[in-house]
Amino acid sequence: MGLRQNIQILLIAASAATAQTQQQNSADPNNPANQNGGVPTLLNHGAGFDELNQGPFPTVTDKQFAQLTMYRAMLEIQLGQMAIERGTAPGVKALGHRMVADYSKWKTGLERAAGRFEIKVPSDLDAKRKATVDRLAGLTGREFDQAYVKEMMDLQNRALTITQHEAANAGFARFRNWAGLMMPTLEEHMKMTKQALQPVEEASR
């Protein structure tokens, strides 16, 4: 048997073994790849699932994305809790509930990923974002509703821009995948915000 035939046999055997492993993994419910619709999210990153990683370390852009997302998560959660307590329009309260629910999950996943990949993320709001919280905390009734929804419009626009860029350009596959998964939810956030804005503007006329 020639050398070329031996190599072909080895390649066939390796291919068969790989296919068998993939079949076993696809049937394993504990495999992170089979959770969340078969796509890994940032919540899976502590399990070491990284088959699509382009490089060994997150890039500077990836770290900036993580830091900005953490700031936004903390801000969205605080403002959302305020909307639940202070909001008068049903759409404002519903938007607050949705922001708190989604960003609490994203914040938890981001904290786990940051610890695993040694990314420094903020643990508290900076002065600029604290000022936003303080400004809305001083409002009540329709004034609060209007200020909250307008702030949400600005936050959602920035979130979509930053996350879309990360989904297309991230150097770290985990962040690229996660950003891609965030996009449909962020688009839903924008839709909810626009729906909440119309009655708030009408009520303020």
One Martini backbone bead per residue (centre of mass of N, CA, C, O) as a GRO file, in nm:
protein
  205
    1MET     BB    1   0.095   0.036   0.024
    2GLY     BB    2   0.080   0.358  -0.024
    3LEU     BB    3   0.113   0.671   0.099
    4ARG     BB    4  -0.147   0.794  -0.022
    5GLN     BB    5  -0.339   0.576   0.091
    6ASN     BB    6  -0.277   0.619   0.391
    7ILE     BB    7  -0.375   0.914   0.403
    8GLN     BB    8  -0.666   0.860   0.312
    9ILE     BB    9  -0.741   0.674   0.547
   10LEU     BB   10  -0.688   0.883   0.773
   11LEU     BB   11  -0.890   1.096   0.676
   12ILE     BB   12  -1.142   0.918   0.691
   13ALA     BB   13  -1.120   0.852   0.993
   14ALA     BB   14  -1.124   1.144   1.097
   15SER     BB   15  -1.397   1.220   0.975
   16ALA     BB   16  -1.565   1.006   1.125
   17ALA     BB   17  -1.494   1.098   1.413
   18THR     BB   18  -1.602   1.386   1.388
   19ALA     BB   19  -1.894   1.312   1.318
   20GLN     BB   20  -1.951   1.155   1.579
   21THR     BB   21  -1.898   1.389   1.776
   22GLN     BB   22  -2.110   1.584   1.660
   23GLN     BB   23  -2.351   1.395   1.710
   24GLN     BB   24  -2.318   1.381   2.017
   25ASN     BB   25  -2.332   1.687   2.073
   26SER     BB   26  -2.619   1.734   1.941
   27ALA     BB   27  -2.750   1.536   2.179
   28ASP     BB   28  -2.640   1.727   2.403
   29PRO     BB   29  -2.793   1.929   2.644
   30ASN     BB   30  -2.508   2.035   2.787
   31ASN     BB   31  -2.440   2.172   2.537
   32PRO     BB   32  -2.411   2.504   2.460
   33ALA     BB   33  -2.488   2.473   2.151
   34ASN     BB   34  -2.796   2.357   2.240
   35GLN     BB   35  -2.854   2.627   2.347
   36ASN     BB   36  -3.039   2.882   2.254
   37GLY     BB   37  -3.095   2.759   1.957
   38GLY     BB   38  -2.776   2.668   1.903
   39VAL     BB   39  -2.660   2.941   2.029
   40PRO     BB   40  -2.420   3.111   2.170
   41THR     BB   41  -2.389   3.284   2.465
   42LEU     BB   42  -2.257   3.465   2.720
   43LEU     BB   43  -2.361   3.253   2.934
   44ASN     BB   44  -2.158   3.016   2.807
   45HIS     BB   45  -1.853   3.112   2.851
   46GLY     BB   46  -1.778   2.953   3.120
   47ALA     BB   47  -1.762   2.663   2.947
   48GLY     BB   48  -1.561   2.697   2.684
   49PHE     BB   49  -1.714   2.783   2.427
   50ASP     BB   50  -1.485   2.819   2.118
   51GLU     BB   51  -1.490   2.727   1.801
   52LEU     BB   52  -1.489   3.044   1.659
   53ASN     BB   53  -1.229   3.156   1.737
   54GLN     BB   54  -0.991   3.393   1.612
   55GLY     BB   55  -0.864   3.441   1.903
   56PRO     BB   56  -0.718   3.450   2.229
   57PHE     BB   57  -0.817   3.759   2.239
   58PRO     BB   58  -0.956   4.033   2.309
   59THR     BB   59  -1.005   4.324   2.183
   60VAL     BB   60  -1.027   4.653   2.225
   61THR     BB   61  -1.311   4.671   2.104
   62ASP     BB   62  -1.438   4.449   2.280
   63LYS     BB   63  -1.387   4.593   2.551
   64GLN     BB   64  -1.548   4.846   2.487
   65PHE     BB   65  -1.814   4.701   2.446
   66ALA     BB   66  -1.834   4.584   2.732
   67GLN     BB   67  -1.828   4.855   2.884
   68LEU     BB   68  -2.072   4.991   2.745
   69THR     BB   69  -2.276   4.766   2.813
   70MET     BB   70  -2.254   4.791   3.119
   71TYR     BB   71  -2.342   5.080   3.145
   72ARG     BB   72  -2.618   5.039   3.005
   73ALA     BB   73  -2.730   4.826   3.194
   74MET     BB   74  -2.730   4.993   3.454
   75LEU     BB   75  -2.904   5.223   3.341
   76GLU     BB   76  -3.152   5.061   3.245
   77ILE     BB   77  -3.224   4.942   3.521
   78GLN     BB   78  -3.266   5.206   3.680
   79LEU     BB   79  -3.472   5.335   3.485
   80GLY     BB   80  -3.673   5.098   3.481
   81GLN     BB   81  -3.744   5.105   3.782
   82MET     BB   82  -3.852   5.393   3.769
   83ALA     BB   83  -4.078   5.340   3.559
   84ILE     BB   84  -4.238   5.141   3.734
   85GLU     BB   85  -4.285   5.353   3.976
   86ARG     BB   86  -4.346   5.644   3.802
   87GLY     BB   87  -4.509   5.565   3.581
   88THR     BB   88  -4.821   5.633   3.395
   89ALA     BB   89  -4.780   5.493   3.139
   90PRO     BB   90  -4.807   5.181   3.016
   91GLY     BB   91  -4.562   5.189   2.818
   92VAL     BB   92  -4.352   5.270   3.030
   93LYS     BB   93  -4.378   5.029   3.219
   94ALA     BB   94  -4.326   4.808   3.007
   95LEU     BB   95  -4.043   4.908   2.930
   96GLY     BB   96  -3.916   4.880   3.208
   97HIS     BB   97  -3.954   4.577   3.241
   98ARG     BB   98  -3.790   4.493   2.988
   99MET     BB   99  -3.519   4.621   3.062
  100VAL     BB  100  -3.468   4.474   3.325
  101ALA     BB  101  -3.480   4.184   3.217
  102ASP     BB  102  -3.264   4.195   2.987
  103TYR     BB  103  -3.021   4.345   3.134
  104SER     BB  104  -2.984   4.144   3.362
  105LYS     BB  105  -2.891   3.909   3.185
  106TRP     BB  106  -2.658   4.053   3.038
  107LYS     BB  107  -2.497   4.131   3.291
  108THR     BB  108  -2.439   3.846   3.390
  109GLY     BB  109  -2.289   3.745   3.137
  110LEU     BB  110  -2.071   3.971   3.134
  111GLU     BB  111  -1.943   3.910   3.408
  112ARG     BB  112  -1.847   3.626   3.338
  113ALA     BB  113  -1.675   3.697   3.090
  114ALA     BB  114  -1.489   3.905   3.224
  115GLY     BB  115  -1.360   3.704   3.421
  116ARG     BB  116  -1.248   3.499   3.212
  117PHE     BB  117  -1.106   3.744   3.013
  118GLU     BB  118  -1.001   3.993   3.169
  119ILE     BB  119  -1.229   4.223   3.184
  120LYS     BB  120  -1.276   4.554   3.248
  121VAL     BB  121  -1.561   4.647   3.431
  122PRO     BB  122  -1.798   4.825   3.551
  123SER     BB  123  -1.971   4.878   3.883
  124ASP     BB  124  -2.046   5.176   3.800
  125LEU     BB  125  -2.145   5.472   3.739
  126ASP     BB  126  -2.085   5.750   3.595
  127ALA     BB  127  -2.133   6.084   3.607
  128LYS     BB  128  -2.312   6.112   3.356
  129ARG     BB  129  -2.519   5.879   3.428
  130LYS     BB  130  -2.596   5.981   3.708
  131ALA     BB  131  -2.723   6.243   3.605
  132THR     BB  132  -2.955   6.105   3.459
  133VAL     BB  133  -3.082   5.976   3.705
  134ASP     BB  134  -3.122   6.238   3.870
  135ARG     BB  135  -3.303   6.384   3.668
  136LEU     BB  136  -3.538   6.168   3.666
  137ALA     BB  137  -3.580   6.163   3.982
  138GLY     BB  138  -3.707   6.472   3.967
  139LEU     BB  139  -3.952   6.335   3.830
  140THR     BB  140  -4.304   6.339   3.735
  141GLY     BB  141  -4.523   6.194   3.558
  142ARG     BB  142  -4.525   6.323   3.249
  143GLU     BB  143  -4.233   6.422   3.267
  144PHE     BB  144  -4.113   6.147   3.306
  145ASP     BB  145  -4.217   5.999   3.061
  146GLN     BB  146  -4.085   6.184   2.850
  147ALA     BB  147  -3.788   6.159   2.946
  148TYR     BB  148  -3.762   5.853   2.931
  149VAL     BB  149  -3.828   5.804   2.630
  150LYS     BB  150  -3.608   5.988   2.517
  151GLU     BB  151  -3.374   5.833   2.645
  152MET     BB  152  -3.438   5.564   2.504
  153MET     BB  153  -3.395   5.653   2.215
  154ASP     BB  154  -3.095   5.713   2.250
  155LEU     BB  155  -3.003   5.436   2.361
  156GLN     BB  156  -3.107   5.258   2.125
  157ASN     BB  157  -2.944   5.385   1.898
  158ARG     BB  158  -2.664   5.325   2.021
  159ALA     BB  159  -2.696   5.022   2.058
  160LEU     BB  160  -2.733   4.948   1.760
  161THR     BB  161  -2.468   5.063   1.651
  162ILE     BB  162  -2.262   4.913   1.834
  163THR     BB  163  -2.367   4.617   1.793
  164GLN     BB  164  -2.346   4.601   1.486
  165HIS     BB  165  -2.041   4.643   1.477
  166GLU     BB  166  -1.963   4.396   1.652
  167ALA     BB  167  -2.103   4.174   1.476
  168ALA     BB  168  -1.902   4.249   1.223
  169ASN     BB  169  -1.595   4.318   1.393
  170ALA     BB  170  -1.520   4.116   1.585
  171GLY     BB  171  -1.240   3.933   1.711
  172PHE     BB  172  -1.440   3.779   1.902
  173ALA     BB  173  -1.667   3.536   1.865
  174ARG     BB  174  -1.837   3.565   2.120
  175PHE     BB  175  -1.909   3.865   2.069
  176ARG     BB  176  -2.024   3.834   1.789
  177ASN     BB  177  -2.254   3.642   1.864
  178TRP     BB  178  -2.386   3.814   2.086
  179ALA     BB  179  -2.445   4.064   1.917
  180GLY     BB  180  -2.626   3.915   1.714
  181LEU     BB  181  -2.838   3.830   1.936
  182MET     BB  182  -2.916   4.124   2.029
  183MET     BB  183  -3.049   4.268   1.786
  184PRO     BB  184  -3.352   4.177   1.795
  185THR     BB  185  -3.400   4.293   2.081
  186LEU     BB  186  -3.323   4.588   2.018
  187GLU     BB  187  -3.548   4.623   1.808
  188GLU     BB  188  -3.775   4.580   2.013
  189HIS     BB  189  -3.705   4.817   2.191
  190MET     BB  190  -3.754   5.034   1.976
  191LYS     BB  191  -4.048   4.966   1.924
  192MET     BB  192  -4.148   5.018   2.214
  193THR     BB  193  -4.053   5.312   2.231
  194LYS     BB  194  -4.228   5.423   1.999
  195GLN     BB  195  -4.498   5.333   2.125
  196ALA     BB  196  -4.458   5.509   2.387
  197LEU     BB  197  -4.420   5.797   2.262
  198GLN     BB  198  -4.689   5.886   2.137
  199PRO     BB  199  -4.877   5.914   2.394
  200VAL     BB  200  -4.686   6.106   2.543
  201GLU     BB  201  -4.695   6.338   2.338
  202GLU     BB  202  -5.005   6.376   2.338
  203ALA     BB  203  -5.027   6.439   2.651
  204SER     BB  204  -4.831   6.708   2.628
  205ARG     BB  205  -5.032   6.904   2.444
   0.00000   0.00000   0.00000
